[in-house]
Amino acid sequence: MTLQEVKDILDAQLLCGDQLLSSTVNTACGSDMMSDVLAYVKDQAVLLTGLMNQQVIRTAEMMDMVCVIFVRGKTPGEDIVALAKQKEIAVMTTPHRMFTACGLLYQGGLKGGLSHHD
């Protein structure tokens, strides 16, 4: 699935990362706890979250994710978008709640991938 397809499925608005829309993604995760993303998420390309701070972008960068999607219609501040542009991470916002957004992407063919448990 491409990021353009993700955007279409979620009725999302792209805030930055036009050049990444043709990127292929195979997995996604949804979390508001960045510590869980760092501890348990491996090989995920897309992060769905309602958390609104720069740590979300920094976490996505550390995990080699290509896209962060803010749920529930939340729009990140310019500082978050500017950091994402600098790190070459696409940022979108969707009106859907996290559960619905994850379900729509799963139904569309995006999988959760493997999780790592200690």
CYANA upper distance limits for C-alpha pairs under 8 A (distance plus 0.5 A):
  1 MET  CA      5 GLU  CA      6.70
  1 MET  CA      6 VAL  CA      7.63
  1 MET  CA     24 THR  CA      5.95
  1 MET  CA     25 VAL  CA      6.05
  1 MET  CA     26 ASN  CA      6.90
  1 MET  CA    109 GLY  CA      7.94
  1 MET  CA    110 LEU  CA      7.52
  2 THR  CA      6 VAL  CA      6.94
  2 THR  CA     21 LEU  CA      7.01
  2 THR  CA     22 SER  CA      6.01
  2 THR  CA     23 SER  CA      5.85
  2 THR  CA     24 THR  CA      4.82
  2 THR  CA     25 VAL  CA      6.32
  3 LEU  CA      7 LYS  CA      6.58
  3 LEU  CA     20 LEU  CA      7.54
  3 LEU  CA     21 LEU  CA      5.18
  3 LEU  CA     22 SER  CA      6.62
  3 LEU  CA     23 SER  CA      6.39
  3 LEU  CA     24 THR  CA      7.02
  3 LEU  CA     25 VAL  CA      7.29
  3 LEU  CA     67 CYS  CA      8.45
  4 GLN  CA      8 ASP  CA      6.73
  4 GLN  CA     21 LEU  CA      5.33
  4 GLN  CA     22 SER  CA      6.86
  5 GLU  CA      9 ILE  CA      6.54
  6 VAL  CA     10 LEU  CA      6.70
  6 VAL  CA    105 LEU  CA      7.46
  7 LYS  CA     11 ASP  CA      6.47
  7 LYS  CA     12 ALA  CA      5.41
  7 LYS  CA     13 GLN  CA      7.57
  7 LYS  CA     14 LEU  CA      7.91
  7 LYS  CA     92 MET  CA      8.05
  8 ASP  CA     12 ALA  CA      7.02
  9 ILE  CA    104 LEU  CA      7.35
  9 ILE  CA    105 LEU  CA      7.46
  9 ILE  CA    108 GLY  CA      8.10
 10 LEU  CA     94 THR  CA      6.52
 10 LEU  CA     95 PRO  CA      8.36
 10 LEU  CA     96 HIS  CA      7.63
 10 LEU  CA    101 ALA  CA      6.82
 10 LEU  CA    104 LEU  CA      7.66
 10 LEU  CA    105 LEU  CA      8.15
 11 ASP  CA     94 THR  CA      6.67
 11 ASP  CA     95 PRO  CA      7.88
 12 ALA  CA     92 MET  CA      6.53
 12 ALA  CA     93 THR  CA      5.86
 12 ALA  CA     94 THR  CA      4.84
 12 ALA  CA     95 PRO  CA      7.66
 13 GLN  CA     92 MET  CA      5.88
 13 GLN  CA     93 THR  CA      5.85
 13 GLN  CA     94 THR  CA      6.99
 14 LEU  CA     18 ASP  CA      8.00
 14 LEU  CA     90 ALA  CA      8.05
 14 LEU  CA     91 VAL  CA      6.58
 14 LEU  CA     92 MET  CA      4.94
 14 LEU  CA     93 THR  CA      7.27
 15 LEU  CA     81 VAL  CA      7.67
 15 LEU  CA     90 ALA  CA      7.98
 15 LEU  CA     91 VAL  CA      5.92
 15 LEU  CA     92 MET  CA      5.99
 15 LEU  CA     93 THR  CA      8.01
 16 CYS  CA     81 VAL  CA      7.37
 16 CYS  CA     84 ALA  CA      8.08
 16 CYS  CA     85 LYS  CA      6.94
 16 CYS  CA     89 ILE  CA      8.26
 16 CYS  CA     90 ALA  CA      5.86
 16 CYS  CA     91 VAL  CA      5.89
 16 CYS  CA     92 MET  CA      7.85
 17 GLY  CA     21 LEU  CA      7.58
 17 GLY  CA     85 LYS  CA      7.33
 17 GLY  CA     88 GLU  CA      7.25
 17 GLY  CA     89 ILE  CA      6.73
 17 GLY  CA     90 ALA  CA      4.57
 17 GLY  CA     91 VAL  CA      7.06
 18 ASP  CA     90 ALA  CA      7.84
 20 LEU  CA     66 VAL  CA      8.22
 20 LEU  CA     89 ILE  CA      8.44
 20 LEU  CA     90 ALA  CA      7.09
 25 VAL  CA     45 ALA  CA      6.26
 25 VAL  CA     46 VAL  CA      7.88
 25 VAL  CA    110 LEU  CA      8.28
 26 ASN  CA     44 GLN  CA      8.21
 26 ASN  CA     45 ALA  CA      7.42
 26 ASN  CA    110 LEU  CA      6.09
 26 ASN  CA    111 LYS  CA      6.92
 27 THR  CA     43 ASP  CA      7.90
 27 THR  CA     44 GLN  CA      5.61
 27 THR  CA     45 ALA  CA      6.14
 27 THR  CA     46 VAL  CA      7.12
 27 THR  CA    110 LEU  CA      5.96
 27 THR  CA    111 LYS  CA      5.33
 27 THR  CA    112 GLY  CA      5.75
 27 THR  CA    113 GLY  CA      6.09
 28 ALA  CA     44 GLN  CA      5.72
 28 ALA  CA     45 ALA  CA      6.20
 28 ALA  CA     46 VAL  CA      4.99
 28 ALA  CA     47 LEU  CA      6.36
 28 ALA  CA     48 LEU  CA      8.01
 28 ALA  CA    110 LEU  CA      7.35
 28 ALA  CA    111 LYS  CA      6.97
 28 ALA  CA    112 GLY  CA      5.95
 28 ALA  CA    113 GLY  CA      7.86
 29 CYS  CA     41 VAL  CA      8.13
 29 CYS  CA     44 GLN  CA      7.19
 29 CYS  CA     46 VAL  CA      6.91
 29 CYS  CA     47 LEU  CA      5.72
 29 CYS  CA     48 LEU  CA      6.64
 29 CYS  CA    102 CYS  CA      8.09
 29 CYS  CA    112 GLY  CA      6.61
 30 GLY  CA     47 LEU  CA      6.28
 30 GLY  CA     48 LEU  CA      4.96
 30 GLY  CA     49 THR  CA      6.27
 30 GLY  CA     98 MET  CA      7.28
 30 GLY  CA    102 CYS  CA      7.35
 31 SER  CA     36 ASP  CA      8.07
 31 SER  CA     37 VAL  CA      7.46
 31 SER  CA     47 LEU  CA      7.94
 31 SER  CA     48 LEU  CA      6.92
 31 SER  CA     49 THR  CA      5.84
 31 SER  CA     50 GLY  CA      8.27
 32 ASP  CA     49 THR  CA      5.75
 32 ASP  CA     50 GLY  CA      6.42
 32 ASP  CA     51 LEU  CA      5.89
 33 MET  CA     37 VAL  CA      7.16
 33 MET  CA     51 LEU  CA      8.45
 34 MET  CA     38 LEU  CA      6.65
 34 MET  CA     55 GLN  CA      8.15
 34 MET  CA     56 VAL  CA      7.32
 34 MET  CA     59 THR  CA      7.19
 35 SER  CA     39 ALA  CA      6.53
 36 ASP  CA     40 TYR  CA      6.14
 36 ASP  CA     41 VAL  CA      7.75
 37 VAL  CA     41 VAL  CA      5.47
 37 VAL  CA     59 THR  CA      8.21
 38 LEU  CA     59 THR  CA      7.52
 38 LEU  CA     63 MET  CA      7.77
 39 ALA  CA    116 HIS  CA      8.14
 39 ALA  CA    117 HIS  CA      8.50
 40 TYR  CA    115 SER  CA      6.04
 40 TYR  CA    116 HIS  CA      5.46
 40 TYR  CA    117 HIS  CA      6.63
 41 VAL  CA    114 LEU  CA      8.06
 41 VAL  CA    115 SER  CA      5.92
 41 VAL  CA    116 HIS  CA      7.06
 42 LYS  CA     63 MET  CA      7.92
 42 LYS  CA    113 GLY  CA      8.13
 42 LYS  CA    114 LEU  CA      7.10
 42 LYS  CA    115 SER  CA      6.52
 42 LYS  CA    116 HIS  CA      7.27
 43 ASP  CA     63 MET  CA      8.00
 43 ASP  CA     64 ASP  CA      8.38
 43 ASP  CA    113 GLY  CA      7.59
 43 ASP  CA    114 LEU  CA      8.12
 44 GLN  CA     63 MET  CA      8.02
 44 GLN  CA     64 ASP  CA      8.37
 44 GLN  CA     65 MET  CA      6.75
 44 GLN  CA    112 GLY  CA      8.18
 44 GLN  CA    113 GLY  CA      7.40
 45 ALA  CA     64 ASP  CA      7.61
 45 ALA  CA     65 MET  CA      4.82
 45 ALA  CA     66 VAL  CA      5.98
 45 ALA  CA     67 CYS  CA      7.10
 46 VAL  CA     65 MET  CA      6.32
 46 VAL  CA     66 VAL  CA      6.73
 46 VAL  CA     67 CYS  CA      5.38
 46 VAL  CA     68 VAL  CA      6.34
 46 VAL  CA     69 ILE  CA      7.89
 47 LEU  CA     60 ALA  CA      7.69
 47 LEU  CA     65 MET  CA      7.79
 47 LEU  CA     67 CYS  CA      6.88
 47 LEU  CA     68 VAL  CA      5.31
 47 LEU  CA     69 ILE  CA      6.60
 48 LEU  CA     68 VAL  CA      6.45
 48 LEU  CA     69 ILE  CA      5.21
 48 LEU  CA     70 PHE  CA      6.40
 48 LEU  CA     71 VAL  CA      7.14
 48 LEU  CA     98 MET  CA      7.41
 48 LEU  CA    102 CYS  CA      8.23
 49 THR  CA     68 VAL  CA      7.99
 49 THR  CA     69 ILE  CA      6.85
 49 THR  CA     70 PHE  CA      5.67
 49 THR  CA     71 VAL  CA      6.42
 49 THR  CA     98 MET  CA      7.51
 50 GLY  CA     70 PHE  CA      5.95
 50 GLY  CA     71 VAL  CA      5.86
 50 GLY  CA     72 ARG  CA      7.55
 50 GLY  CA     74 LYS  CA      7.56
 50 GLY  CA     98 MET  CA      8.16
 51 LEU  CA     56 VAL  CA      7.60
 51 LEU  CA     70 PHE  CA      8.08
 52 MET  CA     56 VAL  CA      7.81
 52 MET  CA     70 PHE  CA      8.45
 52 MET  CA     74 LYS  CA      8.47
 52 MET  CA     76 PRO  CA      6.58
 53 ASN  CA     57 ILE  CA      8.30
 53 ASN  CA     76 PRO  CA      8.11
 53 ASN  CA     80 ILE  CA      7.06
 54 GLN  CA     58 ARG  CA      6.90
 54 GLN  CA     79 ASP  CA      7.91
 54 GLN  CA     80 ILE  CA      5.74
 54 GLN  CA     83 LEU  CA      7.84
 55 GLN  CA     59 THR  CA      6.42
 56 VAL  CA     60 ALA  CA      6.69
 56 VAL  CA     68 VAL  CA      8.36
 57 ILE  CA     61 GLU  CA      6.64
 57 ILE  CA     68 VAL  CA      7.84
 57 ILE  CA     80 ILE  CA      7.63
 57 ILE  CA     83 LEU  CA      7.58
 57 ILE  CA     84 ALA  CA      6.56
 57 ILE  CA     89 ILE  CA      8.22
 58 ARG  CA     62 MET  CA      6.74
 59 THR  CA     63 MET  CA      6.73
 60 ALA  CA     64 ASP  CA      6.58
 60 ALA  CA     65 MET  CA      5.45
 60 ALA  CA     66 VAL  CA      7.90
 60 ALA  CA     67 CYS  CA      8.11
 60 ALA  CA     68 VAL  CA      7.72
 60 ALA  CA     89 ILE  CA      8.43
 61 GLU  CA     65 MET  CA      6.52
 61 GLU  CA     66 VAL  CA      8.41
 61 GLU  CA     87 LYS  CA      7.41
 61 GLU  CA     89 ILE  CA      8.06
 65 MET  CA     89 ILE  CA      7.83
 66 VAL  CA     88 GLU  CA      8.07
 66 VAL  CA     89 ILE  CA      5.51
 66 VAL  CA     90 ALA  CA      6.62
 67 CYS  CA     89 ILE  CA      5.85
 67 CYS  CA     90 ALA  CA      4.99
 67 CYS  CA     91 VAL  CA      6.25
 67 CYS  CA     92 MET  CA      8.15
 68 VAL  CA     89 ILE  CA      7.73
 68 VAL  CA     90 ALA  CA      6.80
 68 VAL  CA     91 VAL  CA      5.50
 68 VAL  CA     92 MET  CA      6.90
 69 ILE  CA     91 VAL  CA      6.31
 69 ILE  CA     92 MET  CA      5.15
 69 ILE  CA     93 THR  CA      5.89
 69 ILE  CA     94 THR  CA      7.47
 70 PHE  CA     74 LYS  CA      6.38
 70 PHE  CA     75 THR  CA      7.54
 70 PHE  CA     76 PRO  CA      8.17
 70 PHE  CA     91 VAL  CA      8.22
 70 PHE  CA     92 MET  CA      6.70
 70 PHE  CA     93 THR  CA      5.12
 70 PHE  CA     94 THR  CA      6.77
 71 VAL  CA     93 THR  CA      6.48
 71 VAL  CA     94 THR  CA      5.63
 71 VAL  CA     95 PRO  CA      6.64
 71 VAL  CA     96 HIS  CA      6.35
 71 VAL  CA     97 ARG  CA      6.05
 71 VAL  CA     98 MET  CA      6.23
 71 VAL  CA    101 ALA  CA      8.05
 72 ARG  CA     93 THR  CA      8.39
 72 ARG  CA     94 THR  CA      6.79
 72 ARG  CA     95 PRO  CA      5.28
 72 ARG  CA     96 HIS  CA      5.67
 72 ARG  CA     97 ARG  CA      5.30
 72 ARG  CA     98 MET  CA      7.63
 73 GLY  CA     93 THR  CA      6.42
 73 GLY  CA     94 THR  CA      5.73
 73 GLY  CA     95 PRO  CA      4.58
 73 GLY  CA     96 HIS  CA      7.41
 74 LYS  CA     93 THR  CA      6.87
 74 LYS  CA     94 THR  CA      8.08
 74 LYS  CA     95 PRO  CA      8.18
 75 THR  CA     93 THR  CA      6.77
 76 PRO  CA     80 ILE  CA      6.54
 76 PRO  CA     81 VAL  CA      7.27
 77 GLY  CA     81 VAL  CA      7.07
 78 GLU  CA     82 ALA  CA      6.38
 79 ASP  CA     83 LEU  CA      6.69
 80 ILE  CA     84 ALA  CA      6.74
 81 VAL  CA     85 LYS  CA      6.68
 81 VAL  CA     91 VAL  CA      7.53
 82 ALA  CA     86 GLN  CA      6.77
 83 LEU  CA     87 LYS  CA      6.70
 84 ALA  CA     88 GLU  CA      6.35
 84 ALA  CA     89 ILE  CA      5.47
 84 ALA  CA     90 ALA  CA      7.22
 84 ALA  CA     91 VAL  CA      7.51
 85 LYS  CA     89 ILE  CA      6.63
 85 LYS  CA     90 ALA  CA      7.86
 94 THR  CA    101 ALA  CA      8.43
 96 HIS  CA    100 THR  CA      6.53
 96 HIS  CA    101 ALA  CA      6.08
 97 ARG  CA    101 ALA  CA      6.53
 98 MET  CA    102 CYS  CA      6.53
 99 PHE  CA    103 GLY  CA      6.61
100 THR  CA    104 LEU  CA      6.56
101 ALA  CA    105 LEU  CA      6.79
102 CYS  CA    106 TYR  CA      6.58
103 GLY  CA    107 GLN  CA      6.48
104 LEU  CA    108 GLY  CA      6.59
105 LEU  CA    109 GLY  CA      6.92
105 LEU  CA    110 LEU  CA      5.91
105 LEU  CA    111 LYS  CA      8.37
106 TYR  CA    110 LEU  CA      5.24
106 TYR  CA    111 LYS  CA      6.18
106 TYR  CA    112 GLY  CA      8.26
